[in-house]
């Protein structure tokens, strides 16, 4: 039996899958690592924590397997995070993550000095705090001595791969999320680099996701128990999530609810222009693209709600209570802006709210409102796709939204489309394993790999009565942003009453 390893480097943990030639997950292992929030809006991690925990998880996943049977490794990773390394390859500082919001001033600088029209034409994306270019400019401005020492920048998974194989590189799907890539022409933008005085030497070589990117270093062979097998470049977590859920053709859309939420649609054409209203990235599939809308706090909104307002209830108990509440939660709306928002409102200052709360509302109503609010936010991205003429036939749900039959039905009702899940969901990790299998030549077709590795379960069709309720509520939900944006900004000085935040241990 031959196996590949799919490494998914997430925000809270790394997950490693051992997958055989039929797409069966033979073993898996996961390790968590800390997040650091030293200042309001900051979100950082230690790059070496990723390496240490990835090596541990690989060693566990392959325990008991003949090392000769493991043929290759590929990677999926959290997007946008900035890792700066010196000439010796050592990190110069903690990584600044995708959900760090310190770079608003740098975003405005990008829009002013480059212009929005030029930015959209080259990168097909807006200037948002989460992207890598604003982070580079923040370090350039606030830590100039450190910035001068930088030999290269990498994204999270690329740093881990570099430590495993000693070679620099970045695939197109992850590079598309830096705000430095000419997306349609698949090359680093000299125009953007020159505008912001970024040395060409900072930019790592660009690779296809399935390109072989070195082999496992001897010291890493000793630590993992593997041989000098090939490592493949891999892809951005959302591109790998699309692979791992079979989103490989027009008309199929992924609804993913992890910490953040994503609506992702496959695109064959790299020349479309959405004017920055949604993200437009290169896919891990050769010569393909995907459009994507993001809700910054999707699953995080539900976990926050549970931890802060219902700590004595399990998620299962909360969902059972929510099921007793009718569609529309008896006139209660929730906006999931607790960490700011991205699509369609690129606003780091907006904050969440319950609208319509009254004394007869129950915990079940509030839970249902949270589920509906997250889904309404995702639906705003879906609406943008449809406004551009995209036909949506089927939606595949992953993450928390796929684990609950109630939430799956809410998605079908709000999206107005058949919504289903996979029989066995492994998401980005499986997508990374598929990249390794493709790179090894197990097949010359990602579609064939998808048919072999993924199997869809039954679809939920929209319920006409509930769908009619949501069709009336959705325009009201859309008004809440404008009604609360100025209030959120006015409250900003009062949010943080002084104390610094430290490390947040994750698992």
PEUR-V817505 format. One record per helix or strand of 2 or more residues. SS is the DSSP state (helix for helix, strand for strand). FROM is the first residue (numbers start at 1). TO is the last residue. Records with the same first field share a line. If there is no record, write none. Layout:
SS->FROM-TO  FROM-TO
This chain:
strand->3-9  13-20  25-32  35-36  44-45  70-77  82-85  95-96  152-154  170-171  181-182  187-188  206-207  212-215  230-232  235-236  252-257  261-267  279-282  289-295  333-335  353-355  394-399  418-422  456-460  503-504
helix->47-61  67-69  104-114  116-123  132-142  144-149  156-165  172-175  190-195  200-202  218-224  237-244  299-309  315-323  363-387  400-403  405-415  427-440  446-453  464-494
